[in-house]
Amino acid sequence: QVQLVESGGGLVQPGGSLRLSCAASGNVKSIDFMAWYRQPPGKQRELVAGLTSQGNTYYPDSVKGRFTISEDPAKSMIILQMNNLDLEDTAVYYCNVQISSPAVENYWGQGTQVTVFS
């Protein structure tokens, strides 16, 4: 099993930046894929950044160039740096990891609120 705890959410004005952190513990050596999702009010959860164990990244067009996902292996942390935030980035942000050993499983954090207000 993997336990995930997010932090770093908060209030920010348009154009501002936030850095989200996700502390992973447990079976972290089996993590194959790391990601951040978000769920805006009244909408479905969506992928905003993905990072494979080989270092490949994925971003949807809506955040490309503004969001950056990275990991700090020494601290078992998954980071989401968000720059130039706008009102549409308001959402609950969730950390997610997928492991493949001993079986394929997905794990989620509890979520952290990001609110962009003008």
Backbone as a chain_set.jsonl record, in Angstrom:
{"seq": "QVQLVESGGGLVQPGGSLRLSCAASGNVKSIDFMAWYRQPPGKQRELVAGLTSQGNTYYPDSVKGRFTISEDPAKSMIILQMNNLDLEDTAVYYCNVQISSPAVENYWGQGTQVTVFS", "coords": {"N": [[0.834, -1.207, 0.0], [0.259, 2.319, -0.472], [0.544, 5.445, 1.043], [-0.697, 8.733, 0.763], [-0.251, 12.171, 1.228], [-1.369, 15.351, 0.726], [-0.307, 18.788, 0.488], [-0.143, 22.395, 0.601], [-2.094, 23.8, -0.772], [-4.35, 26.64, -1.228], [-5.315, 30.135, -1.161], [-5.137, 32.316, -3.933], [-4.357, 35.012, -6.12], [-5.279, 35.793, -9.543], [-2.718, 35.058, -11.889], [-0.882, 34.463, -9.991], [1.184, 32.1, -8.103], [1.393, 28.71, -6.936], [2.626, 26.021, -4.972], [2.224, 22.687, -4.836], [2.528, 19.885, -2.686], [3.106, 16.394, -2.28], [3.327, 13.95, -0.052], [4.632, 10.781, -0.012], [4.333, 7.498, 1.309], [5.069, 4.171, 2.454], [4.797, 1.51, 0.167], [6.637, 2.755, -1.739], [8.648, 2.202, -3.55], [7.556, 0.703, -5.562], [6.153, 2.375, -7.179], [4.986, 3.303, -10.317], [3.863, 5.301, -11.784], [3.099, 8.699, -11.437], [0.887, 11.306, -10.56], [-1.083, 14.314, -10.814], [-4.355, 15.26, -10.238], [-7.362, 17.174, -10.724], [-10.447, 18.482, -9.438], [-12.807, 20.525, -10.399], [-15.424, 22.694, -9.075], [-18.546, 21.133, -9.328], [-17.788, 19.656, -11.532], [-16.182, 16.94, -13.37], [-13.445, 14.904, -12.208], [-10.173, 15.571, -13.4], [-7.153, 14.872, -15.208], [-4.189, 16.647, -14.648], [-1.431, 16.606, -14.668], [1.163, 14.306, -15.362], [3.637, 11.863, -14.524], [6.02, 9.564, -15.414], [7.881, 6.695, -14.213], [10.13, 6.631, -15.715], [10.636, 9.221, -16.236], [9.139, 10.622, -18.086], [6.792, 13.108, -18.984], [3.417, 14.38, -18.869], [1.022, 16.734, -19.903], [-2.133, 18.289, -20.068], [-3.472, 20.503, -22.602], [-4.621, 22.665, -21.338], [-3.082, 23.345, -19.129], [-0.493, 23.27, -19.899], [2.798, 24.485, -20.011], [2.378, 26.075, -17.841], [2.081, 24.544, -15.536], [4.119, 22.292, -13.668], [5.236, 19.081, -13.054], [7.08, 17.205, -10.711], [9.456, 15.13, -8.961], [10.843, 14.393, -5.765], [12.904, 12.141, -4.998], [14.444, 11.484, -2.746], [13.027, 12.492, -0.633], [10.631, 11.299, -1.02], [8.597, 12.751, -2.296], [6.086, 14.261, -4.297], [5.764, 16.825, -6.513], [3.864, 19.654, -7.533], [4.228, 22.373, -9.356], [2.643, 25.352, -9.858], [2.073, 27.942, -11.995], [1.189, 31.274, -13.05], [-1.602, 31.263, -12.49], [-5.128, 30.982, -13.103], [-8.66, 31.868, -12.913], [-10.035, 29.579, -13.673], [-8.546, 27.518, -12.713], [-9.307, 26.936, -10.214], [-10.03, 24.463, -7.898], [-10.293, 21.236, -6.282], [-7.343, 19.621, -5.654], [-5.761, 16.568, -6.319], [-3.412, 14.131, -5.412], [-2.014, 11.334, -7.053], [-0.982, 7.953, -7.413], [0.266, 5.134, -9.171], [0.895, 1.727, -8.735], [2.633, -1.323, -9.617], [3.313, -3.641, -8.445], [2.721, -5.613, -5.639], [0.522, -5.98, -7.275], [-1.449, -4.295, -9.781], [-2.397, -1.2, -8.724], [-4.169, 1.74, -7.721], [-3.651, 4.735, -5.908], [-4.842, 7.399, -3.849], [-4.561, 10.737, -2.648], [-5.954, 12.848, -0.035], [-6.777, 15.231, -1.012], [-6.412, 18.741, -1.783], [-7.405, 22.08, -1.442], [-7.465, 24.511, -3.964], [-7.882, 27.834, -4.597], [-8.528, 30.347, -6.808], [-8.88, 33.713, -6.895], [-10.305, 36.892, -7.754]], "CA": [[0.0, 0.0, 0.0], [0.922, 3.626, -0.478], [-0.22, 6.527, 1.666], [-0.39, 10.016, 0.15], [-0.77, 13.33, 1.958], [-1.089, 16.587, -0.005], [-0.254, 20.062, 1.198], [0.257, 23.521, -0.231], [-3.2, 24.528, -1.375], [-4.67, 27.908, -0.599], [-5.926, 31.205, -1.944], [-4.168, 33.057, -4.732], [-4.962, 35.869, -7.129], [-4.881, 35.446, -10.913], [-1.325, 35.366, -12.18], [-0.035, 34.003, -8.911], [1.754, 30.751, -8.137], [1.309, 27.838, -5.772], [3.392, 24.78, -5.068], [1.593, 21.59, -4.103], [3.41, 18.771, -2.355], [2.447, 15.141, -1.942], [4.257, 13.073, 0.656], [4.289, 9.373, -0.201], [4.944, 6.55, 2.226], [4.651, 2.784, 2.224], [5.444, 0.784, -0.915], [6.968, 3.778, -2.743], [9.571, 1.662, -4.554], [6.773, 0.079, -6.632], [5.401, 3.393, -7.911], [5.32, 3.397, -11.734], [3.293, 6.501, -12.392], [2.683, 9.703, -10.471], [0.048, 12.279, -11.254], [-1.964, 15.236, -10.11], [-5.671, 15.47, -10.816], [-8.143, 18.202, -10.047], [-11.889, 18.411, -9.616], [-13.442, 21.835, -10.204], [-16.786, 22.599, -8.535], [-19.575, 20.673, -10.242], [-17.23, 19.01, -12.721], [-15.512, 15.669, -13.127], [-12.014, 14.937, -11.933], [-9.389, 15.543, -14.623], [-5.712, 14.786, -15.077], [-3.502, 17.884, -15.003], [0.004, 16.375, -14.848], [1.569, 12.934, -15.132], [5.081, 11.629, -14.551], [6.331, 8.15, -15.343], [9.114, 6.365, -13.5], [11.225, 6.903, -16.652], [10.83, 10.662, -16.335], [8.292, 11.225, -19.108], [5.711, 13.906, -18.42], [2.243, 14.665, -19.693], [0.171, 17.837, -19.45], [-3.156, 18.69, -21.034], [-3.243, 21.837, -23.149], [-5.123, 23.694, -20.433], [-2.075, 23.74, -18.127], [0.846, 23.143, -20.481], [3.569, 25.72, -19.926], [2.128, 26.745, -16.563], [2.229, 23.57, -14.452], [5.253, 21.388, -13.785], [5.263, 18.002, -12.083], [8.415, 16.686, -10.462], [9.529, 14.318, -7.756], [12.045, 14.424, -4.955], [12.966, 10.756, -4.522], [15.039, 11.398, -1.413], [11.998, 12.818, 0.354], [9.392, 10.636, -1.438], [7.646, 13.829, -2.509], [5.658, 14.581, -5.649], [5.541, 18.266, -6.491], [3.194, 20.312, -8.655], [4.445, 23.813, -9.375], [1.611, 25.972, -10.683], [2.357, 29.351, -12.243], [0.222, 32.018, -13.852], [-2.906, 30.664, -12.212], [-6.313, 31.763, -13.441], [-9.866, 31.495, -12.174], [-10.462, 28.221, -14.04], [-7.721, 26.535, -12.021], [-9.911, 26.665, -8.921], [-10.434, 23.063, -7.815], [-9.593, 20.396, -5.311], [-6.256, 18.935, -6.339], [-5.487, 15.263, -5.736], [-2.22, 13.384, -5.788], [-2.339, 9.945, -7.425], [0.118, 7.107, -7.866], [-0.067, 3.765, -9.583], [1.95, 0.749, -8.55], [2.397, -2.543, -10.381], [3.748, -4.79, -7.659], [2.462, -6.958, -6.168], [-0.584, -5.94, -8.224], [-1.719, -2.935, -10.231], [-3.319, -0.494, -7.842], [-4.121, 3.199, -7.693], [-3.831, 5.335, -4.597], [-5.2, 8.807, -3.897], [-4.514, 11.538, -1.445], [-7.251, 13.346, 0.445], [-7.099, 16.438, -1.756], [-6.108, 20.045, -1.211], [-8.18, 23.084, -2.166], [-6.811, 25.665, -4.582], [-8.883, 28.824, -4.988], [-7.997, 31.537, -7.471], [-9.935, 34.719, -6.788], [-9.899, 38.238, -8.185]], "C": [[0.862, 1.247, 0.0], [-0.007, 4.637, 0.177], [0.265, 7.86, 1.081], [-1.028, 11.141, 0.963], [-0.359, 14.601, 1.212], [-1.007, 17.773, 0.946], [0.078, 21.16, 0.192], [-0.87, 24.27, -0.91], [-3.454, 25.841, -0.654], [-5.329, 28.87, -1.551], [-4.841, 31.966, -2.697], [-4.917, 33.9, -5.741], [-4.516, 35.44, -8.523], [-3.469, 35.923, -11.222], [-0.356, 34.883, -11.126], [0.426, 32.565, -9.079], [1.477, 30.023, -6.83], [2.136, 26.598, -6.04], [2.718, 23.742, -4.189], [2.605, 20.479, -3.87], [2.585, 17.561, -1.978], [3.491, 14.227, -1.319], [3.781, 11.639, 0.537], [5.014, 8.514, 0.811], [4.377, 5.168, 1.953], [5.464, 2.165, 1.108], [5.848, 1.725, -2.056], [7.883, 3.245, -3.832], [8.837, 1.02, -5.723], [5.969, 1.083, -7.444], [5.903, 3.473, -9.355], [4.894, 4.717, -12.348], [2.802, 7.414, -11.288], [1.881, 10.771, -11.202], [-0.64, 13.209, -10.264], [-3.252, 15.358, -10.923], [-6.317, 16.662, -10.104], [-9.628, 18.006, -10.353], [-12.479, 19.784, -9.335], [-14.852, 21.662, -9.665], [-17.786, 22.178, -9.606], [-19.078, 19.963, -11.477], [-16.547, 17.706, -12.344], [-14.026, 15.881, -12.842], [-11.252, 14.795, -13.246], [-7.897, 15.511, -14.305], [-5.088, 16.116, -15.48], [-2.0, 17.7, -15.177], [0.309, 14.93, -14.525], [3.064, 12.788, -15.283], [5.339, 10.14, -14.416], [7.637, 7.94, -14.579], [10.341, 6.56, -14.38], [11.466, 8.393, -16.855], [10.019, 11.352, -17.41], [7.122, 11.947, -18.45], [4.58, 14.095, -19.418], [1.474, 15.808, -19.056], [-0.917, 18.073, -20.486], [-2.891, 20.129, -21.49], [-3.636, 22.947, -22.178], [-4.086, 24.177, -19.422], [-0.659, 23.73, -18.678], [1.556, 24.495, -20.483], [3.389, 26.466, -18.628], [2.368, 25.823, -15.368], [3.434, 22.681, -14.725], [5.187, 20.359, -12.67], [6.694, 17.51, -11.944], [8.361, 15.829, -9.209], [10.853, 14.562, -7.053], [12.176, 13.034, -4.343], [13.493, 10.63, -3.099], [14.007, 11.641, -0.322], [10.682, 12.114, 0.065], [8.278, 11.662, -1.602], [7.348, 13.968, -3.998], [5.187, 16.024, -5.624], [4.743, 18.703, -7.722], [3.4, 21.814, -8.488], [3.445, 24.421, -10.349], [1.881, 27.462, -10.782], [1.261, 29.965, -13.095], [-1.192, 31.445, -13.707], [-4.036, 31.586, -12.654], [-7.544, 31.181, -12.747], [-10.287, 30.052, -12.453], [-9.611, 27.132, -13.402], [-8.267, 26.224, -10.625], [-10.473, 25.251, -8.888], [-9.825, 22.436, -6.572], [-8.575, 19.574, -6.09], [-5.893, 17.665, -5.572], [-4.188, 14.681, -6.286], [-2.621, 11.926, -6.051], [-1.065, 9.198, -7.807], [-0.435, 5.755, -8.265], [1.149, 2.877, -9.344], [1.61, -0.5, -9.344], [2.8, -3.789, -9.624], [3.331, -4.603, -6.211], [1.298, -7.041, -7.138], [-0.779, -4.493, -8.642], [-2.761, -2.303, -9.325], [-3.1, 1.0, -7.96], [-4.364, 3.682, -6.281], [-4.036, 6.842, -4.748], [-4.939, 9.48, -2.554], [-5.891, 12.077, -1.112], [-7.69, 14.609, -0.279], [-6.73, 17.699, -1.004], [-6.772, 21.112, -2.081], [-7.282, 24.197, -2.694], [-7.907, 26.604, -5.066], [-8.185, 30.046, -5.565], [-9.111, 32.564, -7.495], [-9.395, 36.077, -7.213], [-10.529, 39.287, -7.285]], "O": [[2.022, 1.234, 0.411], [-1.204, 4.673, -0.11], [1.465, 8.086, 0.924], [-2.198, 11.066, 1.336], [0.828, 14.898, 1.075], [-1.559, 17.76, 2.047], [0.523, 20.886, -0.923], [-0.624, 25.282, -1.565], [-2.859, 26.123, 0.386], [-5.836, 28.486, -2.605], [-3.763, 32.226, -2.162], [-6.009, 33.527, -6.171], [-3.48, 34.791, -8.666], [-3.076, 37.034, -10.868], [0.856, 34.89, -11.339], [0.102, 31.902, -10.063], [1.344, 30.633, -5.769], [2.319, 26.184, -7.185], [2.647, 23.886, -2.969], [3.426, 20.171, -4.733], [1.495, 17.689, -1.421], [4.426, 13.787, -1.989], [2.662, 11.313, 0.934], [6.174, 8.769, 1.135], [3.34, 5.019, 1.306], [6.69, 2.279, 1.097], [5.45, 1.52, -3.203], [7.895, 3.786, -4.937], [9.435, 0.81, -6.778], [5.185, 0.692, -8.308], [7.092, 3.685, -9.593], [5.495, 5.19, -13.313], [2.172, 6.97, -10.328], [2.183, 11.097, -12.35], [-0.757, 12.929, -9.071], [-3.223, 15.536, -12.141], [-5.876, 17.09, -9.038], [-10.004, 17.444, -11.382], [-12.637, 20.171, -8.177], [-15.424, 20.579, -9.788], [-17.862, 22.797, -10.668], [-19.861, 19.688, -12.386], [-16.355, 17.402, -11.167], [-13.445, 16.907, -13.194], [-11.631, 13.999, -14.105], [-7.441, 16.04, -13.292], [-5.417, 16.659, -16.535], [-1.348, 18.555, -15.777], [-0.204, 14.378, -13.552], [3.692, 13.497, -16.07], [4.935, 9.519, -13.433], [8.392, 8.881, -14.334], [11.461, 6.647, -13.877], [12.393, 8.784, -17.565], [10.187, 12.551, -17.632], [6.539, 11.458, -17.483], [4.761, 13.985, -20.63], [1.293, 15.854, -17.839], [-0.632, 18.056, -21.683], [-2.166, 20.873, -20.828], [-3.057, 24.033, -22.195], [-4.192, 25.292, -18.912], [0.276, 24.141, -17.991], [0.995, 25.509, -20.9], [4.149, 27.387, -18.328], [2.808, 26.275, -14.311], [3.732, 22.358, -15.875], [5.094, 20.707, -11.493], [7.428, 17.409, -12.926], [7.359, 15.805, -8.493], [11.856, 14.897, -7.684], [11.616, 12.775, -3.277], [13.044, 9.774, -2.337], [14.092, 11.076, 0.769], [9.713, 12.293, 0.803], [7.163, 11.472, -1.116], [8.229, 13.815, -4.843], [4.329, 16.401, -4.825], [4.936, 18.175, -8.817], [2.824, 22.44, -7.599], [3.404, 24.049, -11.522], [1.914, 28.163, -9.77], [0.507, 29.264, -13.77], [-1.874, 31.181, -14.697], [-3.919, 32.81, -12.587], [-7.475, 30.144, -12.086], [-10.831, 29.381, -11.577], [-9.92, 25.947, -13.536], [-7.747, 25.348, -9.935], [-11.287, 24.877, -9.733], [-8.969, 23.019, -5.906], [-8.917, 18.911, -7.069], [-5.738, 17.679, -4.351], [-3.92, 14.744, -7.486], [-3.463, 11.367, -5.349], [-0.179, 9.759, -8.452], [-1.463, 5.303, -7.761], [2.275, 3.226, -9.699], [0.454, -0.722, -9.704], [2.635, -4.897, -10.134], [3.566, -3.546, -5.625], [1.103, -8.081, -7.768], [-0.335, -3.573, -7.955], [-3.871, -2.816, -9.183], [-2.001, 1.466, -8.258], [-5.176, 3.118, -5.546], [-3.483, 7.474, -5.648], [-5.078, 8.879, -1.488], [-6.868, 11.803, -1.808], [-8.847, 15.015, -0.174], [-6.729, 17.739, 0.226], [-6.705, 21.051, -3.309], [-6.453, 24.747, -1.968], [-8.764, 26.208, -5.857], [-7.369, 30.69, -4.906], [-10.176, 32.311, -8.058], [-8.211, 36.377, -7.061], [-10.31, 40.483, -7.483]]}, "num_chains": 1, "name": "protein.A"}
